[in-house]
Amino acid sequence: MNVVHQRGETVAKQRITIEDVARAAGVSRQTVTRAMNDMAEIRSETRQRVLEAAEALGYRPSRFASNLASRQRSHAIGLVIASFRNPYYTELAAEVLDVATARGWQVVVCSREQGTDLELISTLAGQVDAIFGYFVTPDQTALAAAARGVPVVMFERTAAVPGLHSVDLDFEQGIEALLTELRNRGASRFGLIESDAATDPNPYQPTQRRRAYEKLAGAHSLDSIVVAEESMRGGAEGFQRLWNASPGLDAVLVFNDLMAMGAVHGAHTLGVSIPADVRIVGIDGLSLGSVTTPSLSTLSIDRLAVAKTAADIVDTLLEAHDAGPHEPIVRTVTPQPLWRESA
């Protein structure tokens, strides 16, 4: 198992496809595949014409397409995470490594701390057969172009263009179950601490988690939302602002467990008792949450299910024996409440 940290390189400005080469050489797509992979049943003159057309256009076949053509059985996966400093992503990476090991796949891991989405995808595209990860670049067409035919499986974001696929997280169903049980336990006034996604290169946009909360928490809870830095410090500061601005809250949902741990600290600093005065619930399901004081309730994301579902998508593409780009495959994992002492 090789785990390598890569830095971004220059991104291709325009994606040249196998169809472009076929048109330039006056041959079929299958003939281009045979020529690029030095396969039999093709005349040397035709192979040379295809290779010259590919060189003139700057076409580089993806490793994914090459492996399909040669029927190689050994594959490599690239994994892009937001940060190695957030334990959610390191736990997710561990699950991806376990799933890949069971399939005999290698894994290359990198983070957005090392480059932009497009830089990382462009770098990985020449080394791996598929790319998993969290991506924030809004232009999905640009993401697919950077991958140059290598399938990309996005987490927590619905794929909408060929070549991209996704494992969606159904936060609406998960948060509905969470809020319903909180109400059953006596909670009636909800607040939310949202991430400002300050490390991302794009302006703030409400997350799926916030949109689900706004839909389900009720109109009276829409004024009880603060946006804070995605860190423990941000969670602590966010809780203090929320508590001072909205006295009487009895339940606070936090964007992720890391921020929720900070919110617990912020409550302690103010002398607020958990859960007697307010219930605090994170989102992620980190194992670390079980050893906080009090232990952290959370909307748990099944990271193993996310990793397996992404690998199943790649298996489906490999079984198709067609380099694509394929229409999006979209599958869903639903987070589930995990009740501990803080709620």
C-alpha positions as CSV (number, residue, x, y, z in Angstrom):
1,M,0.0,0.0,0.0
2,N,1.6,3.3,-1.0
3,V,0.4,6.5,0.5
4,V,2.0,9.5,-1.3
5,H,1.4,13.2,-0.8
6,Q,1.4,15.1,-4.0
7,R,1.5,18.8,-4.8
8,G,-0.5,20.3,-7.7
9,E,0.8,21.0,-11.2
10,T,-0.4,23.1,-14.1
11,V,-3.9,22.3,-15.2
12,A,-4.7,21.6,-18.8
13,K,-6.7,24.5,-20.2
14,Q,-8.8,22.4,-22.6
15,R,-9.6,18.7,-22.6
16,I,-8.7,16.9,-25.7
17,T,-10.7,13.7,-26.0
18,I,-10.3,10.4,-27.8
19,E,-13.0,11.5,-30.2
20,D,-11.0,14.5,-31.2
21,V,-8.1,12.3,-32.1
22,A,-10.3,9.9,-34.0
23,R,-11.7,12.8,-36.1
24,A,-8.3,14.3,-36.8
25,A,-6.9,10.9,-37.9
26,G,-10.1,9.9,-39.8
27,V,-10.5,6.6,-37.8
28,S,-12.8,5.1,-35.3
29,R,-12.5,5.6,-31.5
30,Q,-11.7,1.8,-31.2
31,T,-8.8,2.3,-33.7
32,V,-7.4,5.1,-31.6
33,T,-7.5,2.9,-28.5
34,R,-5.6,0.1,-30.4
35,A,-3.0,2.5,-31.7
36,M,-2.4,4.3,-28.4
37,N,-2.0,0.9,-26.6
38,D,0.1,-0.8,-29.3
39,M,-2.5,-3.5,-29.8
40,A,-2.7,-5.9,-32.7
41,E,-5.1,-5.8,-35.6
42,I,-4.1,-2.3,-36.8
43,R,-1.9,-1.4,-39.8
44,S,1.4,0.3,-39.0
45,E,0.5,3.3,-41.3
46,T,-2.8,3.8,-39.4
47,R,-1.1,3.5,-36.1
48,Q,1.5,6.2,-37.1
49,R,-1.3,8.5,-38.4
50,V,-3.2,8.2,-35.1
51,L,0.0,8.8,-33.0
52,E,0.8,11.9,-35.1
53,A,-2.7,13.2,-34.6
54,A,-2.6,12.6,-30.9
55,E,0.8,14.4,-30.7
56,A,-0.4,17.4,-32.7
57,L,-3.5,17.8,-30.4
58,G,-1.6,17.2,-27.2
59,Y,-3.8,14.2,-26.3
60,R,-2.8,12.1,-23.3
61,P,-4.8,8.9,-22.7
62,S,-5.8,8.4,-19.1
63,R,-4.4,5.6,-17.0
64,F,-8.0,4.5,-16.6
65,A,-8.4,4.0,-20.3
66,S,-5.0,2.4,-20.8
67,N,-5.7,-0.1,-18.0
68,L,-9.1,-1.0,-19.6
69,A,-7.4,-1.6,-23.0
70,S,-4.7,-3.8,-21.6
71,R,-7.0,-5.5,-19.1
72,Q,-4.6,-4.8,-16.2
73,R,-5.9,-5.9,-12.8
74,S,-3.9,-3.7,-10.6
75,H,-5.5,-0.2,-10.0
76,A,-4.7,2.9,-8.1
77,I,-7.1,5.4,-6.5
78,G,-6.4,9.0,-5.7
79,L,-8.0,10.5,-2.6
80,V,-8.4,14.2,-2.1
81,I,-9.4,15.4,1.4
82,A,-9.8,19.0,2.7
83,S,-7.3,18.8,5.5
84,F,-5.1,16.3,7.4
85,R,-5.8,18.5,10.5
86,N,-9.4,17.4,10.8
87,P,-9.8,13.9,12.2
88,Y,-12.9,13.3,10.1
89,Y,-10.8,13.2,7.0
90,T,-8.1,11.0,8.5
91,E,-10.7,8.5,9.6
92,L,-12.3,8.6,6.1
93,A,-8.8,8.0,4.6
94,A,-8.3,5.0,6.9
95,E,-11.6,3.5,5.6
96,V,-10.7,4.2,2.0
97,L,-7.3,2.5,2.5
98,D,-9.0,-0.6,4.1
99,V,-11.5,-0.9,1.2
100,A,-8.8,-0.4,-1.4
101,T,-6.5,-3.0,0.3
102,A,-9.3,-5.6,0.1
103,R,-9.5,-5.0,-3.6
104,G,-5.7,-5.0,-4.2
105,W,-5.7,-1.3,-5.1
106,Q,-3.1,1.3,-4.3
107,V,-4.0,4.7,-2.9
108,V,-2.4,8.2,-3.4
109,V,-3.6,10.7,-0.7
110,C,-3.4,14.5,-0.9
111,S,-5.2,17.5,0.6
112,R,-6.4,20.9,-0.5
113,E,-3.7,22.3,1.7
114,Q,-1.3,21.2,-1.1
115,G,-3.1,22.8,-4.0
116,T,-6.5,23.7,-5.6
117,D,-9.0,21.1,-6.7
118,L,-8.0,21.5,-10.4
119,E,-4.3,21.2,-9.7
120,L,-4.7,18.1,-7.6
121,I,-7.0,16.4,-10.0
122,S,-4.7,17.2,-12.9
123,T,-1.7,15.8,-11.1
124,L,-3.5,12.6,-10.0
125,A,-5.0,12.0,-13.4
126,G,-1.7,10.7,-14.8
127,Q,-1.1,8.4,-11.8
128,V,-4.4,6.7,-10.9
129,D,-7.5,5.0,-12.3
130,A,-10.1,6.9,-10.3
131,I,-10.2,9.9,-7.9
132,F,-12.3,10.1,-4.8
133,G,-12.7,13.2,-2.7
134,Y,-14.2,16.4,-1.4
135,F,-14.1,19.2,-4.0
136,V,-15.3,22.8,-3.7
137,T,-14.6,24.2,-7.2
138,P,-18.1,25.1,-8.4
139,D,-17.5,24.4,-12.1
140,Q,-18.0,20.6,-12.5
141,T,-17.2,20.8,-16.2
142,A,-13.7,22.1,-15.2
143,L,-13.3,19.3,-12.7
144,A,-14.1,16.7,-15.4
145,A,-11.7,18.4,-17.8
146,A,-8.9,18.4,-15.3
147,A,-9.4,14.6,-14.8
148,R,-8.8,13.9,-18.6
149,G,-11.0,10.9,-18.7
150,V,-10.2,9.5,-15.2
151,P,-13.5,9.0,-13.3
152,V,-14.0,11.3,-10.3
153,V,-16.2,10.3,-7.4
154,M,-17.2,13.3,-5.3
155,F,-18.3,13.1,-1.7
156,E,-21.2,15.2,-0.3
157,R,-21.9,16.8,-3.7
158,T,-24.2,15.6,-6.5
159,A,-22.4,14.9,-9.8
160,A,-24.1,16.5,-12.8
161,V,-21.7,16.1,-15.8
162,P,-20.3,13.0,-17.6
163,G,-17.1,11.7,-16.0
164,L,-18.1,12.8,-12.5
165,H,-19.9,10.5,-10.1
166,S,-20.9,11.0,-6.4
167,V,-21.7,9.5,-3.1
168,D,-24.3,11.9,-1.7
169,L,-25.0,12.3,2.0
170,D,-28.8,12.6,2.8
171,F,-28.5,15.3,5.5
172,E,-32.2,16.1,5.2
173,Q,-33.3,12.7,6.3
174,G,-30.5,12.5,8.9
175,I,-31.2,15.9,10.4
176,E,-34.9,15.2,10.4
177,A,-34.4,12.1,12.5
178,L,-32.0,14.1,14.8
179,L,-34.4,17.0,15.4
180,T,-37.4,14.6,15.9
181,E,-35.6,12.8,18.6
182,L,-34.4,16.0,20.2
183,R,-38.0,17.2,20.3
184,N,-39.0,13.9,21.9
185,R,-36.4,14.6,24.6
186,G,-37.8,18.0,25.4
187,A,-35.9,20.4,23.1
188,S,-37.9,23.1,21.5
189,R,-35.5,26.0,20.7
190,F,-32.8,25.2,18.2
191,G,-29.6,26.9,17.1
192,L,-27.0,26.2,14.5
193,I,-23.3,26.9,14.3
194,E,-22.3,26.8,10.6
195,S,-18.8,26.6,9.0
196,D,-17.6,29.6,7.1
197,A,-15.4,27.3,5.0
198,A,-12.7,30.0,5.3
199,T,-10.0,27.8,3.8
200,D,-11.9,27.4,0.6
201,P,-11.1,29.7,-2.4
202,N,-14.7,30.5,-3.1
203,P,-17.2,32.9,-1.4
204,Y,-19.3,31.4,1.5
205,Q,-22.3,29.5,0.4
206,P,-24.8,27.8,2.8
207,T,-23.9,24.1,3.1
208,Q,-26.2,21.1,2.6
209,R,-26.2,20.8,6.4
210,R,-27.4,24.4,6.9
211,R,-30.0,24.1,4.1
212,A,-31.4,20.9,5.7
213,Y,-31.5,22.5,9.1
214,E,-33.3,25.6,7.8
215,K,-35.9,23.5,6.1
216,L,-36.6,21.3,9.2
217,A,-35.9,23.3,12.3
218,G,-38.8,25.7,11.9
219,A,-39.1,29.4,11.1
220,H,-38.5,30.4,14.8
221,S,-35.0,28.8,14.5
222,L,-33.8,30.7,11.4
223,D,-32.5,33.7,13.5
224,S,-30.5,31.4,15.7
225,I,-27.6,30.7,13.2
226,V,-24.0,31.9,13.4
227,V,-21.2,31.3,11.0
228,A,-17.8,30.5,12.5
229,E,-14.3,29.3,11.5
230,E,-14.2,25.6,10.9
231,S,-12.0,24.7,13.9
232,M,-12.4,24.0,17.6
233,R,-11.6,27.7,18.3
234,G,-14.3,28.7,15.8
235,G,-16.8,26.3,17.5
236,A,-16.1,27.9,20.9
237,E,-16.4,31.4,19.6
238,G,-19.5,30.5,17.6
239,F,-21.2,29.1,20.6
240,Q,-20.5,32.1,22.8
241,R,-21.9,34.5,20.1
242,L,-25.0,32.3,19.6
243,W,-25.7,31.9,23.3
244,N,-25.4,35.6,23.9
245,A,-27.6,36.5,20.9
246,S,-30.2,33.9,21.5
247,P,-30.8,33.3,25.2
248,G,-33.0,30.4,26.0
249,L,-31.7,27.9,23.3
250,D,-32.0,24.4,24.6
251,A,-30.3,22.5,21.6
252,V,-27.5,23.5,19.3
253,L,-26.5,21.6,16.2
254,V,-22.9,22.2,15.0
255,F,-21.5,21.8,11.5
256,N,-19.0,19.1,12.5
257,D,-17.7,17.3,15.5
258,L,-14.5,19.3,15.6
259,M,-16.4,22.5,15.9
260,A,-18.9,20.9,18.3
261,M,-16.0,20.0,20.7
262,G,-15.1,23.6,20.6
263,A,-18.7,24.6,21.3
264,V,-18.6,22.3,24.4
265,H,-15.5,24.2,25.6
266,G,-17.2,27.5,24.9
267,A,-20.2,26.5,27.0
268,H,-17.9,25.4,29.9
269,T,-16.2,28.8,29.7
270,L,-19.6,30.6,30.0
271,G,-20.7,28.3,32.9
272,V,-23.4,26.7,30.8
273,S,-24.2,23.2,31.8
274,I,-24.4,20.4,29.1
275,P,-27.0,18.9,28.7
276,A,-28.9,20.5,31.6
277,D,-29.0,24.0,30.1
278,V,-28.4,23.2,26.5
279,R,-27.9,20.0,24.4
280,I,-25.0,20.1,21.8
281,V,-24.9,17.8,18.8
282,G,-22.1,17.6,16.2
283,I,-22.1,16.0,12.7
284,D,-19.5,13.4,11.7
285,G,-19.4,10.6,14.2
286,L,-15.8,10.9,15.3
287,S,-14.5,8.3,17.6
288,L,-12.8,11.1,19.5
289,G,-16.2,12.4,20.5
290,S,-16.7,9.4,22.8
291,V,-14.0,10.6,25.2
292,T,-14.9,14.3,25.5
293,T,-16.6,15.6,28.7
294,P,-19.5,15.1,28.3
295,S,-19.2,12.6,25.4
296,L,-20.5,14.2,22.2
297,S,-23.8,13.3,20.6
298,T,-23.5,13.4,16.8
299,L,-25.2,12.8,13.4
300,S,-22.8,10.0,12.4
301,I,-21.6,9.6,8.8
302,D,-20.8,6.0,8.1
303,R,-17.3,6.5,6.6
304,L,-16.9,2.9,5.8
305,A,-20.2,2.9,3.8
306,V,-19.0,6.1,2.0
307,A,-15.7,4.4,1.0
308,K,-17.4,1.1,-0.1
309,T,-20.0,2.9,-2.1
310,A,-17.3,5.0,-3.9
311,A,-15.3,1.8,-4.7
312,D,-18.5,0.1,-5.9
313,I,-19.0,2.9,-8.4
314,V,-15.4,2.4,-9.7
315,D,-16.0,-1.4,-9.9
316,T,-19.1,-0.7,-12.1
317,L,-17.1,1.5,-14.4
318,L,-14.3,-1.0,-14.7
319,E,-16.8,-3.8,-15.5
320,A,-18.2,-1.7,-18.3
321,H,-14.8,-2.0,-20.2
322,D,-15.4,1.4,-21.7
323,A,-13.3,4.4,-20.8
324,G,-16.2,6.8,-21.0
325,P,-16.8,9.5,-20.0
326,H,-19.8,7.8,-18.4
327,E,-23.0,9.5,-17.3
328,P,-23.0,10.3,-13.6
329,I,-23.6,7.5,-11.2
330,V,-25.1,8.9,-8.0
331,R,-25.5,6.9,-4.8
332,T,-26.6,8.0,-1.3
333,V,-25.5,7.3,2.3
334,T,-27.8,8.5,5.1
335,P,-26.1,9.8,8.3
336,Q,-27.7,8.4,11.5
337,P,-28.0,10.0,15.0
338,L,-25.5,8.6,17.6
339,W,-26.6,9.6,21.1
340,R,-24.1,10.3,23.8
341,E,-24.1,12.4,27.0
342,S,-24.2,15.9,25.4
343,A,-27.8,15.4,24.2
